[in-house]
Amino acid sequence: MAPVFAHGALRLYLLALLESGPKHGYELIKALKERFGGTYSPSAGTIYPRLGKLEEEGLVATESAGRRTNYHITASGIAELNRRRDELAGVESEISASVRRLADNLREDIRSNMRGLRADLAATAEAARSAALAPDFKMPGRFPAENQRSLKEAEMMLQAFRDELRAELRTHVGREPISPVALETLRTVLEQAGASIRSSLRL
């Protein structure tokens, strides 16, 4: 993230996030994660020292809210933000570009992994076809019960995968929305997995 949050950029962006109202540290971390579409989540060790520096400079102030500490921007912080609006616009532009790069890299990683999966499936299918052509191989069509067992096993694998992934998605949504990048990743993976499985069945 160094190219995005260069010197002073993260501190400036924290001020911008606080302009809309007081927030505690976790809310700021979550807001940054959402802004990056889930592709980047700053650690507490990254955020809190910068908030502390902003407080030392009088740009933010703190107030207790139960067991949490809320940060709010001060008049000096607003003045600082106003002086640097052009720079803030540049940071926003760099964040957008960074999100696109991260999403592109993620999609390329997925495509690369799926190419490897397709190659593995093709190799497995070819081995099965070679075995089927061997003289001592018994044609599956003569054993409908075996066919039924293999179909049932395949269906059970698909059902188990669906149930497990659905449970994980529901657990995630209970905490926070699914980011656009995660949704696009899910769509890409499922489409490519389906294509790979159909291709292996045709071999």
C-alpha positions in Angstrom: 0.0 0.0 0.0 3.0 2.3 0.1 2.2 3.7 -3.4 -1.3 4.7 -2.2 -0.6 5.9 1.3 2.6 7.7 0.7 4.0 10.2 3.2 1.1 11.8 5.1 -1.6 10.4 2.8 -3.1 7.9 5.3 -3.2 10.6 8.0 -5.0 12.9 5.5 -7.5 10.2 4.6 -8.2 9.5 8.3 -9.1 13.1 8.7 -11.4 12.8 5.7 -13.1 9.8 7.2 -13.6 11.6 10.5 -15.2 14.6 8.7 -18.5 12.8 8.5 -18.6 12.2 12.3 -16.8 10.6 15.3 -15.5 7.1 14.9 -13.6 4.6 17.0 -10.6 2.8 15.6 -12.3 -0.3 14.5 -14.9 1.8 12.5 -12.0 3.5 10.7 -10.3 0.2 9.9 -13.7 -1.1 8.6 -14.3 2.0 6.5 -10.9 1.7 4.9 -11.4 -2.0 4.2 -14.8 -1.2 2.5 -13.3 1.6 0.5 -10.7 -0.9 -0.9 -13.5 -3.5 -1.6 -12.1 -5.9 0.9 -8.7 -6.1 -0.9 -6.9 -4.2 1.9 -7.5 -4.0 5.6 -5.0 -1.9 7.7 -3.9 -3.3 11.0 -4.5 -1.6 14.4 -0.7 -1.1 14.5 -1.0 1.0 11.4 -4.1 3.1 12.3 -3.7 3.9 16.0 -0.2 5.4 15.8 -1.4 7.8 13.1 -4.5 8.7 15.1 -2.2 9.4 18.1 0.0 11.7 16.0 -3.1 13.5 14.7 -4.2 14.0 18.3 -0.8 15.3 19.3 -1.0 17.9 16.5 -4.5 19.0 17.6 -6.2 17.8 14.4 -8.3 15.2 16.2 -9.6 14.9 19.7 -10.8 11.8 21.7 -13.7 11.1 24.0 -14.6 7.9 25.9 -17.6 5.9 24.7 -17.8 3.0 27.2 -14.8 0.8 26.7 -14.0 2.4 23.4 -12.4 5.7 22.4 -14.0 7.8 19.8 -12.0 10.1 17.6 -13.5 13.3 16.1 -12.0 16.0 13.9 -11.2 19.4 15.4 -11.6 22.8 13.9 -7.8 22.7 13.2 -8.4 19.3 11.5 -11.1 20.8 9.3 -8.8 23.7 8.4 -6.0 21.2 7.5 -8.4 19.2 5.4 -9.6 22.2 3.6 -6.1 23.3 2.8 -5.3 19.9 1.3 -8.5 19.1 -0.7 -6.6 18.9 -3.9 -4.2 16.4 -2.4 -7.1 14.4 -0.9 -8.7 14.2 -4.4 -5.4 12.8 -5.6 -5.4 10.2 -2.8 -8.9 9.1 -3.8 -7.9 8.7 -7.4 -4.9 6.6 -6.4 -7.1 4.5 -4.1 -9.5 3.8 -7.0 -6.5 2.9 -9.3 -5.1 0.6 -6.6 -8.4 -1.2 -6.1 -8.6 -1.8 -9.8 -5.0 -3.2 -9.8 -5.7 -5.4 -6.8 -8.9 -6.7 -8.4 -7.1 -7.4 -11.7 -4.3 -9.2 -9.9 -6.8 -11.3 -7.9 -8.7 -12.2 -11.1 -5.5 -13.2 -12.8 -4.5 -15.4 -9.8 -7.9 -17.0 -10.0 -7.6 -17.6 -13.7 -4.1 -19.1 -13.2 -5.3 -21.4 -10.5 -8.3 -22.5 -12.6 -6.0 -23.2 -15.6 -4.0 -25.5 -13.3 -7.2 -27.1 -12.1 -8.4 -27.7 -15.6 -5.1 -29.3 -16.5 -5.4 -31.6 -13.5 -8.9 -32.5 -14.4 -7.9 -33.2 -18.0 -5.0 -35.4 -16.9 -7.3 -37.4 -14.6 -9.9 -37.7 -17.4 -7.3 -38.9 -19.9 -6.0 -41.5 -17.4 -9.6 -42.7 -17.0 -10.1 -42.9 -20.7 -6.9 -44.8 -21.2 -7.9 -47.3 -18.6 -11.3 -47.6 -20.3 -9.5 -48.6 -23.5 -7.4 -51.3 -21.8 -8.4 -54.9 -22.8 -9.2 -56.0 -19.3 -11.4 -53.0 -18.5 -15.0 -53.7 -17.8 -17.4 -51.2 -19.4 -19.3 -49.2 -16.8 -22.5 -49.6 -18.8 -22.6 -53.2 -17.8 -22.7 -52.2 -14.1 -25.6 -49.7 -13.7 -25.3 -50.1 -9.9 -21.7 -48.8 -10.0 -22.9 -45.9 -12.2 -25.5 -45.0 -9.7 -23.0 -45.1 -6.8 -20.5 -42.8 -8.7 -23.4 -40.4 -9.6 -24.5 -40.3 -6.0 -21.0 -39.7 -4.7 -20.6 -36.8 -7.2 -23.9 -35.3 -6.2 -23.0 -35.6 -2.5 -19.7 -33.8 -3.1 -21.5 -31.0 -4.9 -24.2 -30.7 -2.1 -21.5 -30.7 0.6 -19.6 -28.0 -1.2 -22.7 -25.9 -1.6 -23.8 -26.3 2.0 -20.4 -25.4 3.3 -19.9 -22.4 1.1 -23.5 -21.2 1.8 -22.9 -21.4 5.6 -19.6 -19.4 5.3 -21.3 -16.8 3.1 -24.2 -16.4 5.7 -21.7 -16.1 8.5 -19.8 -13.5 6.7 -22.9 -11.4 5.8 -23.8 -11.6 9.5 -20.7 -9.5 10.2 -20.4 -7.3 7.1 -21.7 -7.1 3.4 -20.0 -9.1 0.7 -17.7 -6.7 -1.1 -18.0 -6.2 -4.9 -14.6 -7.7 -5.5 -15.5 -10.8 -3.4 -18.8 -11.2 -5.3 -17.0 -10.9 -8.7 -14.4 -13.4 -7.5 -17.1 -15.9 -6.5 -18.8 -15.5 -9.9 -15.5 -16.0 -11.8 -14.5 -19.0 -9.7 -17.9 -20.7 -10.1 -18.1 -20.1 -13.8 -14.6 -21.4 -14.4 -15.1 -24.4 -12.1 -18.3 -25.3 -13.9 -16.5 -25.0 -17.3 -13.7 -27.2 -16.1 -16.0 -29.9 -14.7 -18.1 -29.9 -17.9 -14.9 -30.2 -20.0 -13.7 -33.2 -17.9 -17.0 -34.9 -18.3 -16.8 -34.7 -22.1 -13.4 -36.3 -22.3 
